[in-house]
C-alpha cells in the first residue's frame, strides 16, 4: 500500500477538511490551526507525517496532553508516522483512538464522521500502510 492510496481513499475524504488552509484565505481548519498538520495535498501530507514530531499545541480534552509535549517524553506517539511501526505512530494512535485513547488530545477524525463501522476500515488501511514501510 502507498501513501498515494491512503491519501486518496482516506485523507482526502476524511481529513483534508480540517487539515488544510482555508481556500478563501480565512482561518484554516482546526487540524492545521491547532494540530499544525497540513495534509492538503499528497506531497504536503507525506512530508508532514513521515518521521515528523507531533506538533499540536492545544489539547481539546481536559487533562490530556498537547501533542507537542510528547517529543520529550519518549512515549509512543511522539512521532506522527514511524515507518513499519504503527503502534508507535501518532497517526495510527489517533485514528484508533476510539478503541484506545490516543496519547494526546482527541481521536481523529471527529466522532461519528465515519459511519457504519468505517472507522475500523480506516484504521486498518492506515495501519497497513505504516506497517508495510509508509511508502509514498
C-alpha positions, -999 to 999 in steps of 0.1 A, spaced: 0 0 0 12 35 -8 6 69 7 -10 80 -26 -37 53 -20 -41 63 17 -44 100 8 -70 93 -20 -91 68 -1 -88 82 35 -72 116 39 -88 134 10 -122 121 22 -120 124 60 -90 147 69 -84 175 44 -114 195 56 -97 202 89 -60 197 79 -57 223 52 -56 260 46 -89 278 41 -93 281 3 -108 316 9 -78 328 28 -96 328 61 -89 309 93 -75 274 85 -92 243 97 -86 232 133 -63 203 122 -39 228 107 -45 257 131 -43 236 163 -27 204 152 -2 221 129 -6 193 104 -12 202 67 -24 173 46 -40 194 19 -21 176 -9 -4 142 -11 30 158 -10 22 180 20 6 152 39 35 128 33 62 154 42 43 165 73 37 129 86 66 106 80 93 108 106 79 142 118 74 150 155 40 156 170 34 194 169 -2 201 181 0 228 207 -35 225 222 -55 197 237 -92 198 233 -96 172 261 -94 182 297 -64 168 314 -50 154 282 -15 163 269 -10 187 240 7 166 213 38 187 211 47 178 247 52 141 237 86 146 220 104 150 253 87 120 269 97 93 245 62 78 246 45 61 217 30 88 195 58 114 198 64 109 160 35 112 136 45 82 114 73 58 121 77 35 90 70 -1 99 58 8 135 21 17 136 18 11 173 44 39 179 30 63 153 7 91 164 -14 90 132 -24 54 139 -29 61 176 -52 90 168 -74 71 142 -75 41 165 -83 65 194 -120 54 197 -107 19 208 -78 30 229 -74 67 238 -46 84 220 -16 98 240 -27 134 233 -58 154 226 -87 139 206 -91 108 184 -94 115 147 -115 121 127 -143 137 146 -165 112 164 -193 99 141 -178 113 109 -172 78 95 -205 59 99 -213 22 99 -180 7 111 -160 26 85 -136 38 112 -123 3 116 -116 1 78 -97 35 80 -77 23 110 -68 -9 91 -57 9 60 -35 34 79 -20 6 100 -13 -15 69 4 15 51 26 23 81 35 -14 89 44 -20 52 70 8 55 50 40 50 60 43 13 50 73 -8 
